[in-house]
Amino acid sequence: MLQALGMPEVGLGAALERFELDVDGQGYCVVDIVDDERASIVLNALPDFPLEINVERARQFVAAWRERNNMLGQPYQVHREQREV
């Protein structure tokens, strides 16, 4: 189901929550929240190298992404998908 939007799940396991971050219609990265403690960031330019981070930091990254693009006036999208367990 999560794979239908773009990048397949890699790294830490099936995502409970996924954020796909795009600028000007181009995919930039995917943030997967795996559980209450773990998340990963996968850059579209380096899909084979997921970066493991904690959940709080992952949510801060998504918020900073939105804020930065708002400040720069760049068209962007954050696609959010949540999975029931």
C-alpha positions as semicolon CSV with decimal commas, in nm:
position;residue;x (nm);y (nm);z (nm)
1;M;0,000;0,000;0,000
2;L;0,273;0,254;0,088
3;Q;0,467;0,157;-0,221
4;A;0,190;0,281;-0,449
5;L;0,287;0,646;-0,391
6;G;0,649;0,610;-0,491
7;M;0,949;0,484;-0,301
8;P;0,934;0,132;-0,156
9;E;0,991;0,072;0,212
10;V;1,356;0,012;0,294
11;G;1,557;-0,017;0,609
12;L;1,391;-0,052;0,945
13;G;1,064;-0,226;0,853
14;A;0,709;-0,143;0,754
15;A;0,623;0,220;0,820
16;L;0,337;0,317;1,048
17;E;0,350;0,666;0,904
18;R;0,516;0,797;0,588
19;F;0,596;1,146;0,463
20;E;0,701;1,195;0,100
21;L;0,862;1,537;0,053
22;D;0,860;1,700;-0,293
23;V;0,976;2,036;-0,429
24;D;0,856;2,165;-0,766
25;G;0,703;1,824;-0,835
26;Q;1,035;1,644;-0,784
27;G;1,070;1,385;-0,509
28;Y;1,335;1,474;-0,253
29;C;1,306;1,221;0,028
30;V;1,083;0,987;0,226
31;V;1,053;0,988;0,605
32;D;0,919;0,664;0,752
33;I;0,805;0,646;1,115
34;V;0,856;0,279;1,203
35;D;0,752;0,271;1,569
36;D;0,743;0,496;1,878
37;E;1,122;0,533;1,880
38;R;1,263;0,469;1,532
39;A;1,233;0,642;1,198
40;S;1,430;0,658;0,875
41;I;1,500;0,917;0,609
42;V;1,572;0,801;0,255
43;L;1,695;1,058;0,005
44;N;1,570;0,991;-0,347
45;A;1,927;1,052;-0,471
46;L;2,058;0,774;-0,240
47;P;1,776;0,519;-0,212
48;D;2,002;0,235;-0,096
49;F;2,124;0,424;0,213
50;P;1,843;0,485;0,464
51;L;1,942;0,697;0,763
52;E;1,807;0,583;1,099
53;I;1,697;0,862;1,334
54;N;1,464;0,893;1,632
55;V;1,097;0,978;1,580
56;E;1,115;1,325;1,738
57;R;1,399;1,425;1,507
58;A;1,211;1,287;1,204
59;R;0,905;1,499;1,285
60;Q;1,129;1,804;1,336
61;F;1,281;1,740;0,993
62;V;0,938;1,734;0,825
63;A;0,834;2,055;1,007
64;A;1,162;2,226;0,912
65;W;1,112;2,116;0,549
66;R;0,771;2,284;0,540
67;E;0,897;2,602;0,709
68;R;1,201;2,636;0,483
69;N;0,998;2,601;0,166
70;N;0,735;2,845;0,296
71;M;1,006;3,101;0,372
72;L;1,164;3,055;0,027
73;G;0,827;3,067;-0,146
74;Q;0,898;2,739;-0,323
75;P;0,611;2,516;-0,434
76;Y;0,629;2,197;-0,228
77;Q;0,416;1,906;-0,115
78;V;0,420;1,676;0,183
79;H;0,229;1,356;0,118
80;R;0,137;1,189;0,446
81;E;0,010;0,835;0,479
82;Q;-0,074;0,657;0,801
83;R;-0,106;0,281;0,835
84;E;-0,329;0,104;1,084
85;V;-0,166;-0,170;1,289
